[in-house]
Amino acid sequence: MFLRLINENSYKKAVEIGVYKGQFARYLMCNSCLDYLLCIDPWENADGTFNDFLYNECLNNLKPYADKVEIRVNKSLEVANQFTDGFFDFVYIDGNHSYQSTKEDIEAWYPKVKAGGICAGHDYKNNGYAISKLMSFTGRGRCRVKKAVDEFAEENNLELNVSQERCNNWWIFK
């Protein structure tokens, strides 16, 4: 679905927040017209230590696209202010799934989307898959993406779109 929107609108610049092993980033680069993809993730374990395995998996997955992909080992909020508003065509949020983190990511990154672009994310619905995956990897509580996304859309009078696939992607056109 996002590939169709990216390619139909000739989007060139995107950011993925929460990259994990880099599979979605690789999928985007392999199948879209993107010229630049910024990948942001702290690759941090629940105890605060760096996860070398996941980081190296990401590097390996994105190696063929090294000329178009920038990888930042950081928290997304520390990176957002380094980009001007309207810089990105497509923002994809799949970071920490807590209510507070999701809300902060949307508030920080939505302004970075150009007019006609898309702010989107993953795991909209609080289903068992998203919760168990999140808890087993980060140990950081429950998935509260839906609440944060719904509030942001309502507070800003924005139309929210939600897919019907397993983990339910969400998106807002700007």
Buried (B, 14 or more C-beta within 10 A) or exposed (E): EBBEBBEEBEBBBBBBBBBBBBEBBBEBBEEBEBEBBBBBBBBBBEEEEEBEEBBEBBBEBBEEBEEEBEBBBEBBBEBBEEBEEBBBBBBBBBBBBBBEBBBBBBBBBBBBBBEEBBBBBBBBBBBEEBBEBBBEEBEBBEBBBBEBBBBBBEEEEBEBBBBEEEBBBBBBBB
